Structure formats: C-alpha cells, structure tokens
Amino acid sequence: MIEKPKIGVYVCHCGINIASTVDVETVEEYALKLPNVEVARTYSYMCSDPGQALIKEDIKEHGLNRIIVASCSPRMHETTFRKAIQEAGLNPYFLEMANIREQCSWVHQDMEEATAKAKKLVTASVAKVRLLEALESTEVDAEPAALIIGAGIAGIQAALDIADAGFKTYLVEKTPSVGGRMAQLDKTFPTLDCSACILTPKMVDCASHPNIELLTYSEVEEINGFIGNFDVRVRKKARYVDFEKCTGCGDCAKECRVADRFPSEFDEGMGKRSAIYLPFPQAVPAKYTIDPEQCLYLTRGKCGKEPKCQEVCGADAINFEQEDEYVEFKVGAIIVATGFDPFDPSRKPEYGYDDYPNVITGMEMERLVSASGPTGGKVLINNGKEEIEPKEVAFIKCVGSRDESVGNEYCSRVCCMYTAKQAHLIREKLPDANIRIYYMDVRAFGKGYEEFYDRVRRENVRYIRGNPSEIFKRGNKLVVKAEDTLTSTPLEDEVDLVVLGVGLEPRAEMRQVMDLLRLSQSGDRFFLEAHPKLRPVDTATEGVFLAGCCQGPKDIPDTVAQAKGAASSAMIPLARGSVTIDAQVAEVNEATCRGCGFCVEICPYSAIEMVTVNRFGHEIEVAKVNEALCKGCGSCSPACLSDSIQPKSFRDRQILPQIAALGAMK
Ligand SMILES: Cc1cc2nc3c(=O)[nH]c(=O)nc-3n(C[C@H](O)[C@H](O)[C@H](O)COP(=O)(O)OP(=O)(O)OC[C@H]3O[C@@H](n4cnc5c(N)ncnc54)[C@H](O)[C@@H]3O)c2cc1C
C-alpha cells in the first residue's frame, strides 16, 4: 500500500538572492495550506549545515516522507539535499526542488509577481513529490587506467601525475614525437626559461615511466562505453621504421634521395627535412619516421639512389612492408589535451603574410630566434632581395584575436606576453635594432607579467597604440600603415621585418575527437567545460576531462595547472575502483515499444540501442537503455511514438498532475 504522503516544504532565502525579491514567509504560509504538507519553514541558507540539519530533524520528528526544497536550480544543490534526506533515512529520490531563484528572484523585479510565481512552483512540486518512486543507484567497477589524447605539455603533465599515482596511463600523440607547441618555443615568458630545457626532462620521463604506455604517431579511432569502462581502439600508423631496432643515428636521413627537401613542420616550414626524419633533435621517442607521401620508394615503388636508406641503416630498422597496427584497451577515465592551432594570417590578407617573406608569425619567430632553429638562432630574414639582419622591426598584436571579422572575439591571452618576450630576444641579438609593438591593449595579467612588460619597455621597445590597417612594400622596405591613436597621428612606418602576434584557435581537426567523445564546443569553438567556474576541467560526458589549450587559450603555467586538475579529477573513479550510476535514467516499457528506433537516433549520449526480444513467440526489436550512459535528459521521451520511454521521476503520471495543479490555481 502506498503510504500517506507527509510533505515538508523548505523555502530558502539564499541570503538576499531570493528573499529580496520573493516574500519567503508568504510562500511558507501558503505551502502549509497545500494538501499533505505537514511542515513548512524558511531559512537563510538551506544548503548550509544548520539548514540541512533542520530538514533532517523534521524528517525524524514529524515522520516526513517527501521533501521539497524551494531554492536554487537542482544543478546546484540536488545532490546536497538528496544526501541530507538519505542520512535521515529517506530514499534520496523522494526530493523535489522548486527553483525559486533562477526562475523567480533572478528574473523578476516585482516582489508580488515573483512571490506569485514561487507559489506556483511550490504548488507544482507538491503535486509531483507525492508521486515520486523510490529509486536505487548502482555501482559499477572502474578500470584503474586512463587515456590521454594529445601529448603537448598538458597531456604530458596529466600523464605523469596519473602514472605517478600508480595508474596505468595510455598517452596517445598523433605526431611522431611528444612535446606539442612548447617544444617549438625558444624561451618562455616571463622567466625566460629555455623551453626545451624545462620540457625535455618531462618528455623523457613520460617515455620511460613504467606506468605510461606511449603511443606516438597514433590516433584514437573508436571509444565506446562510459565512465569507469571505456573501450578504446587506437591506430598506430606505420612509421616504416622498426621502433625496436632504430637507434636514432640519422644515417638514413642523410642518405635519403630527397634529403632536406621538405618543409619541416617543427621549424614552421622555414627549415627543411628529408622524407625520413626525426621531427627535432630532442624528439621523444628518438625514432625516425618515413613520410609516406614524400618517400619516393613508397610513392613510386623505387627511389633510385644507392645506397638507399634501407642499405645504410646499420640497425636494419627500415621496413617498407610495415602496416598500421591497432591496439585495444580499457580505461576508466579520459583526458582530452589536443591543444590549439595558431591563427593563419592568410585570413587577413591586408597584412601581406602570403606576399612578403619578411612578414612572419610569432610561431615562426620562435624558430628563428632558437639556437636549434633553421638559422641557428641568428635573426636573418629575406627582404625579397637579399638576406639581412633587420634594423627596423615591428610587431603587430591581436592578429586573429579580439577580431569579429575573422570570427574570434576572444583574447588569446598569450600574445601580449610572447610579443614582449620576442622583442626582448631580438634586443638581445640585435642591440641596435629599432623595435616597436603595435597594440590595442596590453594585458599583462599573470604572475610576473607586468614586471616583464615594464622591463621590455625599459629595453627601448616602443609601444604604439594602434591597429595597423595595411602592410605594403616600398622599395626594399615594408610599410606598416597605422594610426597612433594616442596622438591621432597617421603613420607610414618603414620596417625590415613584421612579426604578426597571431592568436590561438581551436584545432582544425577537433571534430573527430568531438564525435568520439560526444563533446560540445563553447561560443569560441574551443571544447566546452561542464561549468566555467565550478567544473572547469569536466565535460558533459562523465569520465571525460579537458586539459590545456583545447579548452581555451592559455599560457604554460595555466595549462600545467589545468592538466594537474584534470589528472586529479580523472583519478577519482580510478582510486575509488567504482562509479555510482545515477538511478534517474530513462526506462523503456518493452510491452508497448514499437521498435521504431527514433529514441536511438535522438539520444545525445548514445545511451539507447535496439535489442531483439521474444514477445509471445515472436522476435521483435525494442529499445534498451544503457543506464550507465543515460543522463536522464528526457530527449528520448518526446521522440517516442508510443509513449514507451520515459525518464524515471519525470514520467507522464508525475508531470501531468503538476500541470493540472497549476491549471487549477487561481
Ligand atoms: C608563438 C607562441 C609563443 C608562446 N610562448 C609562450 C611562453 O613564452 N610562455 C608561455 O607560458 N606560453 C607560451 N605560449 C603558449 C603555449 O604554447 C601553450 O600554453 C602550450 O603549448 C599549450 O599546451 P597544450 O598541451 O595545451 O597544447 P599543444 O602544445 O598544442 O599540444 C597538443 C598536442 O596534442 C596533439 N594532438 C592534437 N590532436 C590530437 C589527436 N586527435 N590525437 C592525438 N594527439 C593530438 C598535438 O599533436 C600536440 O602534440 C606561446 C604560444 C604561441 C603561439
């Protein structure tokens, strides 16, 4: 027999968040008159310990068996109140929340109107709460292993932290070496640490760590499952070089028929590499890779040069028969650390990036000043006529950032500082050069950044406030056309070198990872976090976390901090060994399901599949919910032609009485 409902209604002031617009005492009095309401109270902060204690005491003293908390969105505190009523002996799902903050006080100014609406929400909750069923959450085992996609500094740091904690970690990197963009940098602001010197020890550590399985030149092809239990399939692309045998000596690259013929990705196309190559001297793993699109033997069937790379390789490591391999494994959590793409300045043709060799990007500048770069660290540029050391150097900031015309309204957060850093590096190498930086604003927000910016200005680097409109050629010089907006002076500034402070953009090929993991993008097109303030490393897909620039532009300190945050969040299910599956999920009525499959198509979490069942001797297809994947969002319900799938706690028989109660209100 269904026990008689004894309802407690708790109206929260939320400080003045609710109480300044909703007359909470009136709502309390009103609630007391509603059917089956035994107790109604108000309190300043219901979510506080004393607030929760109030509810627990009433449950015990008055024998309450259903609770309504009229406060904020259930997204904030549903779990808090479920836990509280469970501690008092009630089923945690015997709770209903009336959102009188986001839906009343925060959106209304008139107290009378807001209070009237709060009363309605409480009425609807009372109509529903009595019809809630007891639900039980379940526990499933979690695989004590993690997958990290992308091995820039974010992925490397997250992998090291998880592996150090004793969990198996798979680190998948699509290029032949770990390191990401940080490996390309010369020195890092504001401390001017040599980037390679601080990064390579971590790269080496992650390759030698007993708990890390490094899968470079590899891509994740398939991910199925749910938090605690993801099945992963990775494609290890053929390097045509035996990984075990290659000693990294480099004899093959020297003898390559097309040696030093192709633009080096690592040197941003300013240096050259062979068809068989090591991306950069400190690459990890130090193993050569043959580019299948450039190797003459692989593209044409013969190379023609004697001795061929195969013959000079003392370790007999080159194997043209090698094929892609697939590895499969299970993990409990996943971290996405796929980084960023620098903005492509060809999209701003007025800056002449495609026309003039002496208009270069910030990333190219990093390679130009680097001792391991194409010029051995000498700042030499081609002005279209000859190679020179530039005397007049201009930087332009915010190229592709804070710019609606290219669809990027956001600030890229690193360009102010990296242009300052590069100006300093040029000053070190070319003490007599005239250096100016065209800027809209200077955002020196991080620790030591303002001090660094001041230091660079003291080094006789001129900051000119103005956003150049055009760059064109005059004789051997480039002309930067701008207006100094502080003095309202139009300028035609003749220079030898222009460095474009390009911003950071989401990776062009992020779609594949998005689809694999059902991730979303925020307005700026980077991966969307679950909550910008309170869950900055989580995603809407449970067990999947974000680290580094794939979530938004960041400097290295923030990238590392976020990677550490993602690692510690990912380790929660791994350390617990199990995950709790929420009971508030969709349920299929197999007896009425027509097997149309619309719910499968519409489910944003891929939580529904069609299965064959035997109904009265006939094999038929019906929908089945994977409770571990289902988030109880309810998208399936309106798609169902026969009303056969409904989320528990949001069934028609629970929602329709709410609507009826509202309709009956005067
Ligand atoms: C010109 C320039 C100068 C900078 N200078 C500084 C500085 O001095 N100081 C500072 O603090 N910050 C600096 N930054 C910022 C710094 O580069 C970033 O903070 C840092 O590189 C972010 O690291 P990440 O790991 O998030 O991304 P990335 O470095 O982009 O690494 C991502 C990795 O993921 C891999 N990947 C991508 N997709 C996949 C996939 N589908 N599967 C497998 N692997 C994948 C990529 O190949 C890459 O290795 C600079 C940035 C620029 C553009």
The ligand as an SDF file (V2000), in Angstrom:
LIG
                    3D

 53 58  0  0  0  0  0  0  0  0999 V2000
   54.0730   31.9630  -30.6200 C   0  0  0  0  0  0  0  0  0  0  0  0
   53.7320   31.4430  -29.2450 C   0  0  0  0  0  0  0  0  0  0  0  0
   54.5990   31.6520  -28.1920 C   0  0  0  0  0  0  0  0  0  0  0  0
   54.2640   31.2200  -26.9040 C   0  0  0  0  0  0  0  0  0  0  0  0
   55.1430   31.4840  -25.8720 N   0  0  0  0  0  0  0  0  0  0  0  0
   54.7970   31.1450  -24.6160 C   0  0  0  0  0  0  0  0  0  0  0  0
   55.6570   31.4500  -23.4990 C   0  0  0  0  0  0  0  0  0  0  0  0
   56.7340   32.0090  -23.6780 O   0  0  0  0  0  0  0  0  0  0  0  0
   55.2260   31.1450  -22.2480 N   0  0  0  0  0  0  0  0  0  0  0  0
   54.0240   30.5430  -22.0080 C   0  0  0  0  0  0  0  0  0  0  0  0
   53.6550   30.3260  -20.8470 O   0  0  0  0  0  0  0  0  0  0  0  0
   53.2040   30.1960  -23.0550 N   0  0  0  0  0  0  0  0  0  0  0  0
   53.5700   30.4670  -24.3380 C   0  0  0  0  0  0  0  0  0  0  0  0
   52.7470   30.1180  -25.3870 N   0  0  0  0  0  0  0  0  0  0  0  0
   51.5590   29.2820  -25.1020 C   0  0  0  0  0  0  0  0  0  0  0  0
   51.9290   27.7720  -25.0890 C   0  0  0  0  0  0  0  0  0  0  0  0
   52.3870   27.4250  -26.3560 O   0  0  0  0  0  0  0  0  0  0  0  0
   50.7150   26.9280  -24.6970 C   0  0  0  0  0  0  0  0  0  0  0  0
   50.3040   27.3070  -23.4060 O   0  0  0  0  0  0  0  0  0  0  0  0
   51.0090   25.4280  -24.6490 C   0  0  0  0  0  0  0  0  0  0  0  0
   51.7000   24.9940  -25.7900 O   0  0  0  0  0  0  0  0  0  0  0  0
   49.6950   24.6500  -24.5400 C   0  0  0  0  0  0  0  0  0  0  0  0
   49.9560   23.2770  -24.4670 O   0  0  0  0  0  0  0  0  0  0  0  0
   48.8540   22.1700  -24.8320 P   0  0  0  0  0  0  0  0  0  0  0  0
   49.4320   20.8790  -24.3950 O   0  0  0  0  0  0  0  0  0  0  0  0
   47.5370   22.5620  -24.3110 O   0  0  0  0  0  0  0  0  0  0  0  0
   48.7150   22.2150  -26.4290 O   0  0  0  0  0  0  0  0  0  0  0  0
   49.7320   21.8580  -27.6150 P   0  0  0  0  0  0  0  0  0  0  0  0
   51.0780   22.3580  -27.3190 O   0  0  0  0  0  0  0  0  0  0  0  0
   49.0480   22.3370  -28.8580 O   0  0  0  0  0  0  0  0  0  0  0  0
   49.7680   20.2600  -27.6230 O   0  0  0  0  0  0  0  0  0  0  0  0
   48.6870   19.4720  -28.0760 C   0  0  0  0  0  0  0  0  0  0  0  0
   49.2180   18.1180  -28.5420 C   0  0  0  0  0  0  0  0  0  0  0  0
   48.0970   17.2870  -28.8900 O   0  0  0  0  0  0  0  0  0  0  0  0
   48.3780   16.6160  -30.1250 C   0  0  0  0  0  0  0  0  0  0  0  0
   47.0950   16.2770  -30.7570 N   0  0  0  0  0  0  0  0  0  0  0  0
   46.1840   17.1120  -31.3120 C   0  0  0  0  0  0  0  0  0  0  0  0
   45.1080   16.4260  -31.7500 N   0  0  0  0  0  0  0  0  0  0  0  0
   45.3440   15.1270  -31.4650 C   0  0  0  0  0  0  0  0  0  0  0  0
   44.6080   13.9270  -31.6710 C   0  0  0  0  0  0  0  0  0  0  0  0
   43.4100   13.9370  -32.2420 N   0  0  0  0  0  0  0  0  0  0  0  0
   45.1440   12.7550  -31.2600 N   0  0  0  0  0  0  0  0  0  0  0  0
   46.3640   12.7290  -30.6730 C   0  0  0  0  0  0  0  0  0  0  0  0
   47.1170   13.8390  -30.4590 N   0  0  0  0  0  0  0  0  0  0  0  0
   46.6060   15.0170  -30.8370 C   0  0  0  0  0  0  0  0  0  0  0  0
   49.1980   17.6270  -30.9080 C   0  0  0  0  0  0  0  0  0  0  0  0
   49.9190   16.9960  -31.9400 O   0  0  0  0  0  0  0  0  0  0  0  0
   50.0840   18.2190  -29.7950 C   0  0  0  0  0  0  0  0  0  0  0  0
   51.2450   17.4470  -29.5930 O   0  0  0  0  0  0  0  0  0  0  0  0
   53.0590   30.5390  -26.6790 C   0  0  0  0  0  0  0  0  0  0  0  0
   52.1750   30.3180  -27.7620 C   0  0  0  0  0  0  0  0  0  0  0  0
   52.4960   30.7700  -29.0240 C   0  0  0  0  0  0  0  0  0  0  0  0
   51.5480   30.5530  -30.1650 C   0  0  0  0  0  0  0  0  0  0  0  0
  1  2  1  0
  2  3  1  0
  2 52  2  0
  3  4  2  0
  4  5  1  0
  4 50  1  0
  5  6  2  0
  6  7  1  0
  6 13  1  0
  7  8  2  0
  7  9  1  0
  9 10  1  0
 10 11  2  0
 10 12  1  0
 12 13  2  0
 13 14  1  0
 14 15  1  0
 14 50  1  0
 15 16  1  0
 16 17  1  0
 16 18  1  0
 18 19  1  0
 18 20  1  0
 20 21  1  0
 20 22  1  0
 22 23  1  0
 23 24  1  0
 24 25  2  0
 24 26  1  0
 24 27  1  0
 27 28  1  0
 28 29  2  0
 28 30  1  0
 28 31  1  0
 31 32  1  0
 32 33  1  0
 33 34  1  0
 33 48  1  0
 34 35  1  0
 35 36  1  0
 35 46  1  0
 36 37  1  0
 36 45  1  0
 37 38  2  0
 38 39  1  0
 39 40  1  0
 39 45  2  0
 40 41  1  0
 40 42  2  0
 42 43  1  0
 43 44  2  0
 44 45  1  0
 46 47  1  0
 46 48  1  0
 48 49  1  0
 50 51  2  0
 51 52  1  0
 52 53  1  0
M  END
$$$$
